[in-house]
């Protein structure tokens, strides 16, 4: 299993959980191998170009699959070279500010930013990444203008928000929920349209006074090279769904902020196409290109 991110990242954690489960169910060791670089594109391309024999799996994620092809010329073609197997679930993001930000709730936040276009700033893990595009979509739907400050990774971006170098940002519960619980950050809303039991007390942006049609979450899943025999794909689908139905495995996904809801190949591809449609037009309008 190629994991196109460094050890310790959310995709890495989820991939290793699934690799361990598959090892137990298939009677054959599934070895996680980290191949980070280029926003996940190096490892993703390695799987796209691998032999379609069932012996190479991809720990896939929203960045290099849903967003990468929209903002840069990737060395792989997702629809032609990669086959969706199963997604694991949806992970909501949170809209975050520091506790001393001069707006107590989302309506006050929006009123302040609309009255001061260009005065406030938001962070991201890099141009064209998930944090950048989710925030750009939020800003566009909410009718606000703010300065985008990209960083080299989500860690430095979060540190800049904590330190007051930027005013707001969107991040995962896996990265920021403990900071919210400790009072170091304040969550104004979730990016998904429905509340999450994994983030109690934080309402959806759409229900808290934000854009009513704002509904987006991160995903992780399993993919294989296109042309992998269907019986192999079908077996992997069965085993991933079976694993995610067990309380033991679901319990490990909850701290990562993932609401487990596995989808098979067709539903998984429908999700990808929905995201390409949602963000393709936005990216073209704003002229976003990865640096």
JOQUIWO-V190107 format. One line per field, one symbol per residue. ss: DSSP state (A for helix, B for strand, O for the rest). psi: psi as a letter, one per 30 degrees, with the letter a starting at -180 (. if undefined). burial: b if it has 16 or more other C-alpha atoms within 10 Angstrom, else e. Layout:
BEGIN
ss=???
psi=???
burial=???
END
This chain:
BEGIN
ss=OBBOOOOOOAAAAAAAAAAAAAAAAAOOOOOOBBOOOAAAAAAAAAAAOOOOOOOOBBBBBAAAAAAAAAAOOOOOOAAAABBBBBBBBBBBBBBBBOOOOOOOOAAAAAAAAAAOOOOOBBBBOOOOOAAAAAAAAAAAAAOOOOBBBBOOOAAAAAAAAAAOOOOBBBBBAAAAAAAAAOOOOBBBBBOOOOOOOOOOOOOBAAAOOOOOOOOOBBBBBBBBBOOOOAAAAAAAAAAAAAAAOOAAAAAAAAOOOOBBBBBOAAAAAAAAAAAAAAAAAAAAAAOOOOO
psi=jkjhllkfleeeeeeeeeeeeeeeefgkkjjkjkilkhhffeeeeeeeglkigggklkjlledfeeeefffljlgljefffkkkdkleakjllkkkllfgkhkfaeeeeeeeeefikfelllllglkgleeeeeeeeeeeefhlklkkjklilfeeeeeeeefgflellklleeefeeeeefgflkkfllflfllkffikfjlkeffggakfgjjkllllakllkkfkkeeeeeeeeeeeeeeffkeeeeeffefggkjkikkaeeeeeeeeeeeeeefeeeeeefhkkk.
burial=bbbbbeeeebbbbbbbbbbebbeeeeeeebebbbbbeebbbbbbbbbbebebebebbbbbbbbbbbbbbbbeebebebeebbbbbbbbbbbbbbbbbbeeeebeebeebbebbbeeeeebbbbbbbbbbbbbbbbbbbbeebebbbebbbbeebeebbebbbeeebbbbbbbbbbbbeebeeeebbbbbbbbbebbebbeebbbbbbbbbbeebbbbbbbbbbbbbebeeeebeebbebbbebbeeeebbeebbebbbbbebbbbeebbebbeebbeebbeebeeeebeee
END
